[in-house]
Amino acid sequence: MTLKRLPDREAFVMDSLAAKMSEGRDGQHLTNAVYCNVKAFGAARLMAAGYEAPKPDPGSTLRMAIGVGLGDVIEQGHMHQMTVGSADDDSVGTIDILYKGKVVEIKCTWQSSNKSPDENAHWMEQTGGYAARWMKPDAKFVTAEFWVIHLGGDGGAMYCPAHGRPERKVHRLYEPTGKKRMICPECSEFLVPGNREPEVRCWEKTWPAEELRSLHKIQTERLAEIEADIKNPRYQIGGELPPIRHGFQRKFECNGCTIKERIGCPGIEGVDDLEAQLSGSILELQKEKATA
């Protein structure tokens, strides 16, 4: 009996998935207003020059495929992978599932299941943008859902069945081994390990409709800026690029970017402090304005 790895087959599988995940993404997509504007500019210019459309990294491709697969399994008559336009421009968004009239965003992540969706500002901006496009003109509040697949569960985090995860570490001797183990500060019982297997968490998020209208306005302005950059002859691949105006570069975008080297982008480490300050979350900026 022989067993051998098939790299060519692996490449075929990944290329097929990447092509499938990229279907229907011609033109401006709402996510361009959430993530790095220079990345969106670069992708558009590369495609306009006749180059192959940039593909997401393999990990992102597989996570997206798992999320789409979940939607296929549980669709059951509900709208699935639905394109939603905007009255203000030609951009589109993609709603994973429309369930009982609510926008549902499916996420597949290695983040712990102890983490809530609102700890991910880009999730909030993306799904809020879809909900803003779908909501009724006279809406006062808008509700969407997040169905999150946590590939590694909670990472095996130690917890107390009665009191959850402790905020501080307390130990006492565990006699069977003669070694110290963590205990719950509330009841002094030994902590038990969490789950490292995949699990699903479903969340509901409600926004004031006015907040989503404001979010939609900002996203529309950002998309218009990207469109103007794409048409501006001053900006060229390998030459002067548009300034980084928004995105999540410092958190994760630059490290996994599949475009920056192809267009000569220095990444977030290559911009000055002013531009770095401009790259922030829309919702965070809204909160800052509200508390100012």
PESUL-V345292 format. One record per residue. PHI is phi as a letter, one per 30 degrees, with the letter a starting at -180 (NA if undefined). NEAR is the number of other ideal C-beta (glycine too) atoms within 8 Angstrom. Layout:
PHI;NEAR / PHI;NEAR
//
This chain:
NA;2 / b;3 / b;3 / b;4 / d;4 / c;6 / e;6 / d;6 / d;7 / d;9 / d;8 / d;8 / d;8 / d;10 / d;9 / d;8 / d;11 / d;11 / d;8 / d;8 / d;11 / c;9 / d;6 / i;7 / c;6 / d;3 / i;7 / d;12 / c;10 / e;16 / d;8 / d;13 / d;14 / c;13 / c;10 / e;14 / d;15 / d;14 / d;14 / d;12 / e;15 / d;16 / d;11 / d;10 / d;11 / d;15 / d;9 / d;7 / d;7 / j;4 / d;7 / d;5 / e;8 / e;10 / c;10 / d;11 / d;8 / e;7 / d;7 / d;9 / d;14 / d;9 / d;11 / d;11 / d;11 / d;10 / d;13 / d;12 / d;8 / d;12 / d;13 / d;8 / d;6 / c;7 / e;9 / h;4 / i;3 / d;9 / d;6 / b;10 / h;9 / c;8 / d;9 / b;11 / c;9 / b;13 / d;3 / c;5 / a;8 / c;7 / d;14 / b;13 / b;14 / b;11 / d;15 / d;11 / b;13 / c;12 / c;8 / h;4 / i;4 / c;9 / d;11 / b;13 / c;14 / c;14 / b;11 / b;11 / b;9 / c;5 / d;7 / d;10 / d;11 / d;6 / c;7 / c;5 / e;11 / d;7 / d;5 / c;9 / e;9 / d;10 / d;12 / d;13 / d;15 / d;12 / d;13 / d;14 / d;15 / d;16 / d;14 / d;13 / d;12 / c;9 / d;10 / d;4 / e;4 / c;4 / d;8 / c;5 / b;8 / b;11 / c;10 / b;15 / b;13 / c;15 / c;13 / c;14 / c;14 / c;15 / d;8 / c;9 / h;13 / c;14 / i;8 / i;9 / e;10 / d;9 / a;11 / c;13 / e;4 / c;7 / b;7 / i;5 / d;8 / d;14 / d;4 / b;5 / c;5 / b;9 / b;7 / b;8 / d;7 / c;10 / e;5 / e;4 / c;6 / i;6 / c;6 / d;6 / b;11 / d;9 / b;11 / d;13 / d;8 / d;8 / c;7 / i;7 / d;8 / d;8 / d;12 / c;8 / d;6 / d;11 / c;8 / c;8 / c;5 / e;8 / a;10 / c;8 / b;8 / c;8 / b;9 / c;8 / b;12 / c;6 / c;12 / d;7 / e;11 / d;6 / d;10 / d;14 / d;9 / d;9 / d;15 / d;13 / d;8 / d;10 / d;15 / d;13 / d;8 / d;13 / d;14 / d;9 / d;10 / d;15 / d;9 / d;8 / d;11 / d;10 / d;6 / d;8 / d;5 / d;5 / c;10 / b;8 / d;10 / i;5 / b;7 / d;5 / c;12 / d;10 / d;8 / d;15 / c;11 / a;12 / k;13 / b;12 / e;11 / d;7 / d;5 / a;6 / d;13 / d;12 / e;5 / c;9 / d;11 / c;8 / c;12 / e;13 / d;6 / d;11 / c;14 / i;10 / d;13 / d;7 / i;9 / d;11 / d;6 / c;6 / c;9 / d;5 / d;5 / d;6 / d;11 / d;11 / d;7 / d;10 / d;14 / b;8 / d;10 / e;12 / d;11 / d;9 / d;9 / d;11 / d;8 / d;8 / d;7 / d;6 / c;5 / d;4
//
